[in-house]
Amino acid sequence: MHNEIIQGEREKVEYLIPTEVGFDLGDSTTPFQEQSVLGGTTEVLRESFLGNSAENFSTAYNLPESNILIEEQENNLDEETDLLTGLNDSEALLNSELEENTIRIEAENYTNYLDTTAFNEGAPYRPDTGVDIQYTQDVGGGYNVGWIEQGESLSYEVVVPEAGKYWVNVRVAAAGEDNHVVSVNGQDIWFTATGDWQEWQTVTGVVPLKLEAGTNTIRLEAPVGTEDKYLFNINYFELVKNPFSDSPIEIKVEAEDFTDYVDLTPWNEGGVYRPAEGVDTQWTSDVGGGYNVGWIKQGEILEYTVNLPTAGEYSVDLRVAAAGEDNHALSINGQEVWITPTGGWQEWENVSTVVPLQLEAGVNTITLEAVTGEAGKNLFNLNYFELIPVDLGEANEVEEVEVLPLD
């Protein structure tokens, strides 16, 4: 386990700020709450002000050091900060509610990074690196990584106690009205703006990560966004051990991860994923985000080579959307499933097979074909399909599918 020693101080800090300085304690970047204002003296209390002296604070907030008084120091001992969780002794109590199978990693405790600027915009922590850090107003306090732009990434070396599948929770905040995506080891997690840079929400990946016992590299990236625009903030992420690793599983297959196809046009109409191939892909506004296959016409085929862990009967659920008023039929390995209009090309519903498919352990081919519809007319969109063991019972784990490449 990696440990880093950080000089820790709990301080009651009194700021002797003349009126003409004009320092606004209500500013959103300020990590303190105003307690009282008496005769030009503002007194605030922060119980865990780690790794910062009056000198550091004056630099970060552009205040004269002579106006900052350290009135008392309850504890000036070195504290061990565990890079596995990003918590030190004084912060651990704030996170005592974490479940036993949950690992929390603070965003600012990265081991490597790619940033579009060479300096730290906020600079209250690790000021000599390029990652932009500020104090957070989220529950528990501490820091968050902010000013995140498209293409920036953060990498973490995380020690996992046992191998298995781990769900990923990411604590994010974003102003504005745009949707955003944070990629975790290549898995895109979509979320909507929270209303402000310090209004926080937790978003969760659709499928768990497969991690090994010992050190694992976790990489967070902002792959989508407007150039030179701040996208979102990250406070921390969590790895939650999946308790159903040995239970029957659902297999989720994204429509865009086909291994072969027949398409009536040689180009990709949407062009956002696998643009050099003829299957038409676009961004989806369905829950979870990502891509969907669209512009599907009669006679077009998508083929998937799927590696299943166990043999048995599997029902098939498909996530579809269709505008217009016509019903359409989609064949799954020869069995037709009818799709009724959903109200729009991004209005999504589930449809299911009536009779389960009999599949073998190991490699299986799943073939989807649009078998009805007016020639040349766009019929429906497909986001993903799930293979659900008939004896699934109460387990409800979604397994990341292994889609085999073309030879």
C-alpha positions in Angstrom: 0.0 0.0 0.0 1.4 3.4 -0.9 1.4 6.1 1.7 2.3 9.7 1.5 3.1 11.9 4.5 1.3 15.3 4.5 1.9 17.9 7.1 -1.4 18.3 8.7 -2.8 21.2 10.8 -6.1 22.0 12.3 -6.3 25.7 12.7 -8.6 28.4 13.9 -7.7 31.2 11.6 -8.5 34.9 12.2 -8.3 37.2 9.2 -7.6 40.9 10.0 -8.9 42.2 6.7 -9.2 46.0 6.3 -12.3 47.1 4.5 -10.4 48.4 1.5 -9.0 44.9 0.7 -12.5 43.9 -0.4 -12.0 40.2 0.1 -15.4 38.5 -0.3 -15.8 35.4 1.9 -19.0 34.5 0.1 -17.2 33.8 -3.1 -17.8 30.3 -4.4 -14.0 29.5 -4.4 -13.6 30.3 -0.7 -13.4 27.2 1.5 -14.7 29.0 4.6 -18.0 30.1 5.9 -18.3 33.5 7.5 -18.9 33.3 11.3 -18.9 36.9 12.4 -17.7 40.3 11.3 -16.7 42.7 14.1 -14.9 46.0 13.5 -13.2 44.9 10.3 -12.1 41.6 11.7 -13.6 38.5 10.1 -13.3 35.3 12.1 -13.8 31.9 10.4 -13.1 28.4 11.5 -11.9 25.4 9.4 -11.2 22.4 11.4 -9.1 20.6 8.8 -6.9 23.0 6.9 -4.2 20.5 5.7 -0.8 21.2 4.3 -1.3 25.0 4.4 0.2 27.7 6.5 -0.7 31.4 6.6 1.9 31.9 3.9 0.3 29.4 1.6 -3.2 30.8 2.2 -2.1 34.3 1.5 -0.6 33.2 -1.8 -3.7 31.2 -2.8 -6.1 34.0 -1.9 -4.0 37.0 -2.7 -4.1 38.4 0.9 -1.3 40.0 2.8 0.3 37.5 5.1 0.4 40.1 7.9 -3.4 40.1 7.9 -3.6 36.3 8.6 -3.4 35.2 12.2 -3.0 31.6 13.3 -4.8 31.8 16.6 -4.6 28.2 17.7 -3.3 24.9 16.4 -5.0 21.9 18.0 -2.8 19.4 16.2 0.4 19.9 14.2 1.4 16.2 13.9 2.2 14.5 10.7 -0.7 12.5 9.4 -0.6 9.6 7.0 -2.7 10.0 3.9 -3.5 6.7 2.2 -3.4 7.2 -1.5 -5.7 4.2 -1.9 -8.6 6.2 -0.4 -7.2 9.7 -0.3 -8.2 10.0 3.4 -6.1 11.1 6.3 -6.9 10.6 10.0 -8.8 13.8 10.4 -11.0 13.1 7.3 -11.7 9.5 7.9 -14.5 10.2 10.3 -16.3 12.1 7.6 -16.4 9.0 5.5 -17.3 6.4 8.2 -20.5 5.7 6.5 -18.7 4.1 3.5 -19.6 0.4 3.0 -17.0 -2.2 3.7 -16.8 -3.2 0.0 -16.3 0.5 -1.2 -13.0 2.1 -2.0 -13.0 5.9 -2.3 -10.3 7.7 -4.3 -10.1 11.5 -4.0 -9.7 13.1 -7.4 -6.7 15.2 -6.4 -4.6 12.1 -5.4 -3.8 11.2 -9.1 -0.5 9.5 -10.0 -0.4 10.8 -13.6 -2.2 13.3 -15.7 -2.7 15.1 -19.0 -3.8 18.8 -18.6 -4.1 21.5 -21.3 -2.5 24.1 -19.1 0.9 24.0 -17.4 -0.2 25.6 -14.1 -2.7 24.8 -11.4 -5.7 27.2 -11.7 -6.8 26.9 -8.0 -3.4 25.9 -6.4 -4.5 25.2 -2.7 -3.0 21.6 -3.1 -0.2 20.3 -5.3 0.4 23.8 -6.6 3.4 22.8 -8.7 1.5 20.5 -11.0 -0.7 21.3 -14.0 -3.9 19.7 -12.6 -6.4 22.4 -11.5 -7.5 21.9 -7.8 -9.7 23.9 -5.5 -11.5 23.6 -2.2 -14.8 21.8 -2.5 -18.1 22.7 -0.9 -19.3 19.1 -1.2 -20.2 17.1 2.0 -17.0 16.3 3.8 -15.0 19.2 2.4 -11.4 18.8 1.1 -10.5 19.4 -2.5 -11.9 18.8 -6.0 -10.4 18.8 -9.4 -11.9 21.6 -11.5 -11.5 23.5 -14.7 -11.6 20.2 -16.6 -11.5 20.5 -20.4 -11.9 18.1 -23.3 -9.0 15.7 -23.7 -7.7 16.1 -20.1 -7.2 12.9 -18.1 -6.2 11.7 -14.6 -4.7 8.3 -13.8 -4.7 6.6 -10.4 -2.7 3.5 -9.1 -5.3 1.9 -6.9 -4.7 -1.1 -4.6 -7.7 -3.5 -4.7 -7.8 -6.1 -1.9 -9.4 -8.8 -4.1 -10.1 -9.5 -7.7 -13.6 -9.1 -9.0 -16.1 -6.8 -10.6 -16.4 -3.3 -9.2 -19.1 -0.7 -10.0 -17.8 2.8 -10.5 -19.4 5.9 -8.8 -18.1 9.3 -9.8 -18.9 12.5 -7.8 -19.4 15.3 -10.3 -20.6 18.9 -10.6 -21.3 21.0 -13.7 -22.8 24.4 -14.4 -24.7 25.2 -17.6 -27.2 23.0 -19.4 -25.0 20.6 -21.5 -24.7 16.8 -21.1 -21.2 15.5 -20.3 -19.4 12.3 -20.3 -16.6 11.1 -18.1 -14.7 8.0 -19.4 -13.5 5.5 -16.8 -11.1 3.0 -18.3 -12.8 3.5 -21.6 -16.4 3.2 -20.3 -18.4 6.3 -21.0 -20.6 7.6 -18.1 -23.0 10.3 -19.2 -24.6 12.9 -16.9 -26.5 16.1 -17.1 -25.4 19.5 -15.7 -26.0 19.8 -12.0 -26.8 23.5 -12.0 -23.5 24.8 -10.6 -19.8 24.0 -10.2 -20.4 23.1 -6.5 -23.8 21.3 -6.9 -22.8 17.7 -6.6 -24.3 14.4 -7.8 -23.1 10.8 -8.0 -23.2 9.0 -11.4 -22.6 5.3 -11.9 -21.2 3.2 -14.8 -23.5 0.9 -16.7 -21.2 -2.1 -16.4 -18.7 -3.0 -13.6 -14.9 -2.9 -14.1 -13.0 -6.2 -13.9 -10.1 -5.5 -11.6 -7.2 -7.7 -10.3 -6.1 -8.1 -6.7 -3.2 -5.7 -6.1 -2.4 -2.5 -8.1 -4.8 -1.4 -10.9 -4.6 1.7 -13.1 -7.8 3.6 -13.2 -8.0 6.4 -15.9 -10.6 9.1 -15.9 -10.9 11.2 -19.1 -13.1 14.0 -20.5 -13.5 12.7 -24.1 -16.4 14.9 -25.3 -16.9 18.7 -25.1 -16.4 22.1 -26.7 -12.8 23.0 -27.2 -11.5 25.6 -24.6 -14.6 25.2 -22.5 -14.7 24.1 -18.9 -16.9 21.0 -18.6 -17.2 19.7 -15.1 -15.6 19.1 -11.7 -14.7 15.8 -10.0 -14.5 15.4 -6.2 -13.9 11.6 -6.0 -14.7 8.3 -7.4 -15.6 5.0 -5.7 -15.1 1.4 -6.6 -17.9 -0.8 -5.2 -17.3 -4.6 -5.1 -20.1 -6.4 -6.9 -21.6 -8.9 -4.4 -23.1 -11.1 -7.2 -20.0 -12.0 -9.1 -20.8 -15.7 -9.0 -24.5 -15.4 -9.8 -26.2 -15.9 -13.2 -25.7 -12.7 -15.2 -27.3 -10.6 -17.8 -25.1 -10.0 -20.9 -25.4 -6.4 -22.3 -24.3 -5.9 -25.9 -24.1 -2.4 -27.3 -25.5 -2.2 -30.8 -22.5 -0.3 -32.2 -20.2 -3.2 -31.2 -21.1 -5.4 -34.1 -18.6 -7.9 -35.6 -20.2 -8.0 -39.1 -23.0 -6.2 -41.0 -25.0 -5.7 -44.1 -25.9 -2.0 -44.7 -27.6 -0.5 -47.8 -25.2 2.6 -47.8 -21.4 2.5 -47.9 -21.1 5.4 -45.5 -21.9 6.0 -41.8 -24.8 8.5 -41.7 -24.0 9.7 -38.1 -20.2 9.2 -38.3 -19.6 9.5 -34.5 -18.3 6.0 -33.9 -16.5 3.6 -36.3 -16.9 6.3 -39.0 -15.1 4.3 -41.7 -17.7 1.6 -41.7 -21.2 1.5 -43.3 -23.3 1.1 -40.1 -24.9 4.3 -39.1 -24.1 5.4 -35.6 -25.0 8.5 -33.5 -25.0 9.8 -30.0 -27.9 8.6 -28.0 -30.0 10.6 -25.4 -31.1 7.3 -23.8 -30.3 6.8 -20.1 -26.6 6.1 -19.8 -25.6 7.9 -23.0 -23.1 6.5 -25.5 -24.1 5.6 -29.0 -27.0 3.9 -30.9 -27.3 2.4 -34.3 -29.8 4.4 -36.4 -31.1 4.9 -39.9 -31.9 1.1 -40.0 -33.7 0.0 -43.2 -35.3 -3.2 -44.3 -32.8 -5.9 -45.2 -30.0 -4.5 -43.1 -28.2 -6.9 -40.7 -26.0 -6.6 -37.6 -24.1 -9.6 -36.4 -22.4 -10.1 -33.0 -20.0 -12.8 -31.9 -20.6 -13.1 -28.2 -18.7 -15.2 -25.6 -21.1 -16.6 -23.0 -20.0 -17.9 -19.6 -22.7 -20.6 -19.4 -25.0 -22.6 -21.7 -28.7 -22.3 -21.3 -31.9 -20.5 -22.4 -31.6 -16.7 -22.7 -34.4 -14.3 -23.3 -33.5 -11.2 -25.3 -34.4 -7.6 -24.4 -33.8 -4.9 -27.0 -33.7 -1.2 -26.4 -35.4 0.4 -29.4 -36.8 3.8 -30.6 -39.1 4.5 -33.6 -40.9 7.6 -34.9 -44.0 7.5 -37.1 -47.0 5.2 -36.9 -45.8 1.9 -38.4 -45.0 -1.4 -36.7 -41.7 -3.1 -37.6 -40.3 -6.6 -37.1 -36.7 -7.3 -36.0 -35.5 -10.8 -36.4 -33.1 -12.3 -33.7 -31.5 -15.5 -34.9 -34.7 -16.1 -36.9 -37.3 -15.2 -34.2 -39.3 -12.0 -34.9 -39.8 -9.3 -32.3 -42.3 -6.6 -33.2 -41.6 -3.0 -32.5 -44.4 -0.4 -32.1 -43.7 3.3 -32.5 -42.2 4.9 -29.4 -43.0 8.5 -30.2 -39.6 9.6 -31.5 -36.1 8.5 -32.7 -34.8 9.1 -29.2 -37.8 7.9 -27.2 -36.6 4.5 -25.9 -38.5 1.4 -24.9 -37.7 -2.3 -24.2 -39.1 -5.1 -26.3 -38.5 -8.8 -25.6 -38.5 -12.2 -27.3 -41.4 -14.5 -26.6 -39.4 -17.7 -26.8 -35.9 -17.8 -25.2 -32.8 -18.5 -27.4 -30.9 -21.7 -26.7 -27.2 -20.7 -26.5 -24.0 -22.5 -25.8 -21.2 -21.7 -23.4 -18.4 -20.0 -25.3 -18.8 -18.4 -28.7 -22.3 -17.7 -30.1 -23.4 -15.7 -33.1 -26.4 -13.3 -32.6 -27.9 -12.0 -35.8 -30.3 -9.0 -35.9 -32.1 -8.2 -39.1 -34.8 -5.7 -40.1 -37.2 -7.9 -42.0 -40.2 -5.7 -42.6 -40.7 -2.1 -43.8 -41.0 0.1 -46.9 -37.8 -0.2 -49.0 -35.3 2.6 -48.3 -37.2 4.0 -45.4 -35.6 4.5 -41.9 -37.5 2.1 -39.6 -36.1 2.3 -36.0 -33.0 2.8 -33.8 -31.2 0.3 -31.6 -29.2 1.2 -28.5 -28.4 -2.3 -27.1 -29.7 -5.7 -26.3 -29.4 -7.9 -23.3 -29.2 -11.7 -23.0 -30.9 -12.7 -19.8 -30.6 -16.3 -18.4 -34.0 -17.7 -17.8 -32.9 -19.0 -14.4 -31.5 -15.6 -13.4 -33.7 -15.5 -10.3 -33.1 -12.5 -8.0 -29.6 -11.7 -9.2 -29.5 -8.6 -11.4 -25.8 -8.1 -12.3 -25.0 -6.8 -15.8 -21.8 -8.3 -17.2 -19.6 -6.5 -19.7 -19.8 -8.6 -22.8 -16.8 -9.9 -24.7 -17.4 -9.1 -28.4 -14.9 -11.0 -30.5 -13.2 -9.1 -33.4 -13.5 -10.1 -37.0 -10.8 -12.5 -38.4 
